[in-house]
Amino acid sequence: MKYSDINWTVVRKSFPALKKYVYLDANEVSPIPQVVRRRVDRFYEQLENHGVMKWDLWEKETEKTRASVAKMIGSSKDDVAFTTHTSHGMNIIADMLKKYSHVVTMEDEYPTSTVPWLHRGYKVSFIKPVKHTYPIEHIRKNIPKGAKILVTSHVQYCTGFRQDLIALGKLCEELGLIFVANATQSIGVMPIDVKRAHIDFLTFAGYKWALSGFGIGALYIRKSNFKRFGTPLAGGESIHNPTQGENKKLNLRKDIRVLEIGTPFFQSIFALKASVEFLQKIGISNVQRRIFELNSYLRKRLEDSTIGVISPIDKKHWSGITVIDVSNPKKTAQMLEKKDVIISARKHGLRVTTHVYNNEKDIARLISALKVLV
């Protein structure tokens, strides 16, 4: 779809939450479009009226969802497994790589990217940022001796810094590092190509930018890595023909679906399918362009109001997150909420996010409220 052909007012109408709120908080939790709720409702209607009789249909739709997710990240569907959230995926990765002992990551990472490794006793080294950014050469200079795994978010949750995954992937290839990416703050709105970026493992959740609600995420594993490290867990659905009841042989699947160890969480998978198709119909590059367009408008209004911005100035590192410099972000966020302006506070300031459902009027209302409060 051409950018000029998109009616953003029509897109906005798909989100009933916008009737009440100025919702600028996709980095925390995003409201879902109506198409997602309708798809989940349809599943429960089928379950209510047919019990198990739609199982084959649900399995086929699950595989279509896998293909949609794979297309979104530039992978084969055979390299994608469904998870319940980012931490689920990161724990699987940490278990797969237990032969190693040293991880390097960024100081600004959310605990999801670090706790699974710390819990297993990995040595975790943290790279400090340069003015809230992580330039590639700065990372190169600060990779400690002995590190074998590099973990980073595509977009840092507390600053909005967007990493150049392709450049970082080249660095990891050059230095022989296993490249693990957390894409929760970018999936669905920032283009990702796991093959071009030489990403070994990627994990994300769908309840933020991907617009799919809770209880769904996905895990990408480069095929050569899956063959190399194998599966760290298995369950009833990990074997061939589990319904035959063979419980004395370890006849495991040979592909990544072995990680989907139990009964599929169909309702959440179908929510992800509906939201991904919603975003792909608009076009991920168009979604990114719209977000940057709104960010430009936001930053101009903030500048005119002499309100400082912490997020990177260089547009090549922009994301959907803009962090505003205020003295008491938590209190300010609470006061804005009373005015139905929804944003979140983090350690560096107020996080403001723009998504496809936002418009310039949302930003104008935010600025108007901030002028009174700040």
DONU-686151 format. One record per residue (C-alpha): x negated, y, z. Coordinates in steps of 0.25 Angstrom, whole numbers, plus 5000, padded with zeros to 4 digits. Last residue first. Layout:
<recs>
XYZ/...
</recs>
This chain:
<recs>
497650855136/499150835139/499850945132/498950935119/499050785120/500550785119/500450865106/499350785101/500150655103/501350715096/500550755084/499950625083/501350555083/501750655073/500650625064/501050475062/500950345069/501550205064/500250175056/499450185068/498750295076/498050275089/497750375100/496850325112/496650425123/495250435129/493950365131/494350255141/495750225135/497050295135/498250255126/499250325117/500750325117/501450465116/502850445122/502750575130/502550495143/501450415135/500750545133/500550565148/500050415150/499050435138/498550565145/498350495158/497550385152/496750475144/496250575155/495250665149/495650655134/494750615122/495650555112/495450415106/495850395092/496250245088/496650205074/495250185070/494150285066/492750245064/492550285050/493250415053/492050465061/492550535073/492550415082/493650415094/493450515105/494350625101/494550755108/495750845109/495550985103/496950995098/496551015084/495550895086/496650805091/497550845079/496450815069/496150685076/497650645075/497750675061/496450605057/496950485066/498350485058/497550475045/496650365051/497850285055/498450305041/497250255034/497050135043/498550095040/498250115025/497050025026/497849925033/498949925022/500349965025/500849825022/499649775030/500049845042/501449785042/500949645038/500049655050/501149685059/502049575054/501049465054/500549515068/502049505073/502049365067/500849315074/501449375087/502749295085/502049165081/501149145093/500649015087/500648895096/499248875102/497748865098/497648975087/496148965088/496248835079/496848935068/495348975065/495148855057/494748705059/495948665067/495648575078/495748425079/495348405093/495948265096/496748215108/497948305107/498648265094/500048325095/500448315081/500948465082/499448505083/499248475068/497748525067/497248575081/497148715086/498648725089/498548645102/497348725107/495948755104/494948855109/493448895106/493648875091/492448855082/491148935082/490548915068/491748885060/492548995066/491349085064/491249045049/492749075047/492649225053/493549225065/494749325065/495649325077/497049375078/498049445087/499449435092/500049435106/500549585106/501149675095/500949665080/500549805077/499149775072/498549905078/498849855093/499549725096/498849645085/497649595092/496249575086/495049485084/493949475074/492849375073/491649365064/491749495057/490949515045/491549655042/491849615028/492449485032/493249545044/493849655035/494649745044/495449875040/495949955051/497449955055/497849815056/496749775066/496049895072/496149905087/496249755088/495049725079/494049665089/492849615080/491849505083/490549505075/489549395077/488149465077/487049415067/486449555066/486749585052/488049515052/488449595064/487949725057/488749695045/489949675054/489749805060/489749875047/491049805043/491749825056/491549975056/492050005070/493250085073/493050175085/494450205091/493850245105/494450155115/494950035107/493650025098/494049985084/493449865077/493149815091/491849755093/491149625097/489749585092/489249445095/487849395095/487149485105/485749435109/485049575108/485949685110/486749755099/486449905101/485749955089/486749885080/487949945087/487350085085/487050055071/488550015069/489050135076/489950105088/490750235091/491250295104/490150405104/489150295102/489650165108/488950075118/488749935114/489149825124/488449695127/489249575131/488549455136/489549345135/490049285147/491349225142/492249335149/491249445144/491549395129/493049395131/493049535138/492349605127/493249635115/494549625123/493949725133/494049835123/492749875117/492150015119/490749955123/490549885110/490149735109/488949645109/489149505113/488149405119/488349255122/488449175110/488949025110/490249075115/490649135102/491949065100/492449095114/492149245112/492949235099/494149165106/494149275117/494149385107/495349325100/496149315112/495649455117/496149515104/497649465105/498549335104/497649265093/497949225079/496749165071/496149215058/495049155050/495949075041/496749195037/495449245029/494949375033/495049525029/495649575042/497049605038/497049495028/496749395039/497949455048/498849435036/498449295033/498549255048/499949315048/500349225036/499849105043/500749145055/501849155045/501649015040/501648965054/502949035058/503648975046/503148835050/503648865064/505048905060/505748785065/505148805079/506348875085/507248915074/508249025080/507449085091/506049055084/506549125072/507049235079/505749245087/505049255074/505949355068/505749445080/504249445079/504449485064/505349595068/504449645079/503349655069/504149725058/504549835068/503149885069/502449865082/501949965093/500449965095/499749935107/498449995113/497750045100/499150065094/499350185104/499850305096/501350285098/502050415098/503250345104/504750335103/505050315088/503650265086/503950135094/504950095082/503750065073/504150035059/504550175057/503150215057/502850135044/504050215038/503450345042/502050295037/502650285023/501450215015/501350245000/500250345001/499350235008/499550144997/500050005000/
</recs>
